[in-house]
Amino acid sequence: MVDLKSQYEKIKPAIDKAIIGVVESSQYINGPEVKSFQQEMENYLGVKHVIPCANGTDALQISMMALGLKPGDEVITPSYTYIATTEVIGLLRLKPVFVDCESDTFNISPEAIEKAITPKTKAIVPVHLYGQSCDMDAIMKIAKKHSLFVIEDNAQAIGCDYSFADGTTAKTGTIGDVGCTSFFPSKNLGCYGDGGAICTNNDDLANQIRMVANHGQSKRYYHDLVGCNSRLDSIQAAILRIKLRELDRYIENRNNAAAFYDDAFADIPELTVPYRSAQSKHVFHQYTLQLADGINRDDLVEYLGKKDIPAMIYYPVPAHKQKMFDHLDVTCADMSITDWLTTRVFSLPMHTELTNQQLKYITESVKEFIRK
Ligand SMILES: *Cc1c(COP(=O)(O)O)cnc(C)c1O
């Protein structure tokens, strides 16, 4: 699904030098590399504060803690997402309120959000799934109307530009009260281990986030609240500084691969290629197709597997059907699109190093199966 080895080969001298530089400096935690990465990331995203942390799941958890969400508060979230988004809501004893997604973008439906709001609702967590922005105009409007926090899960869409109805643009993750991202190796901006970051334009919130991520500490050995310990290693920061410079080129490579797939499948009615929202760029964390009824998805994945083509299903079980949420009453909302999608989607290899030869082999193989 990803080819991190070929990607590394192309930037090897710079990466090796950066890693050795940190080792020789012996500033492994909170060293100058972390500070520099933080500033470069702020510039790239056009946001006031970037607070690096240990991973994307921590970024979500710390954000919810820093916003002061309390047990029992309701948090509206898509069910069709990676489990981390909803898991931290459960971990903090908040109540996840799952809503359906849009059938074209697969992103959270603003109409469904509006229907799910109660007096206990405190926040919305839009997830920019597969690399395309949610309808942030609509979501910010709903949030403003009902005084709700917006916590963007930007783990799959770093570098994505969103165009507002008024013509202005912003990077995803910088639009809501706070944005969370992950530097897991296979993410669009991945390090060589675990990493994550939180963004905000709010100075007070940034201080609160820093405090929560650092044992609730206001000054050394003075702990004002129960926080956690979540840091980005200096070695990972040094790697990320190099890869951040490549990010726009990586996004272009992903878009080129997506365009190849689109062309190859244009005349196959059994396949629906990813929808492109007019308001959002697509940074193609995943290239996810919908398969028409009547074609067996498991057989297709197995067929491709035999030809050494890894196809994946993101995600086979939506959050509202996971055992971890069995105790919650989540049967009230209409989840028909989510339920349908989880049975029909599949994702093809998507990364920065796909060659035309590989793309040709993959698309021919998919077509072969469908025409059988
Ligand atoms: C990867 C991912 C996360 C979690 O990131 P980690 O760094 O693995 O903790 C959260 N949300 C979404 C949508 C993701 O894809």
The ligand as an ORCA input file, in Angstrom:
! r2SCAN-3c Opt
* xyz 0 1
  C      -3.928      7.733     11.870
  C      -5.151      8.388     12.369
  C      -5.277      8.787     13.713
  C      -4.302      8.406     14.791
  O      -2.991      8.686     14.602
  P      -1.842      7.889     15.397
  O      -0.636      8.711     15.172
  O      -1.761      6.516     14.793
  O      -2.240      7.839     16.825
  C      -6.420      9.484     14.075
  N      -7.385      9.754     13.194
  C      -7.322      9.368     11.904
  C      -8.431      9.724     10.972
  C      -6.209      8.664     11.446
  O      -6.156      8.281     10.163
*
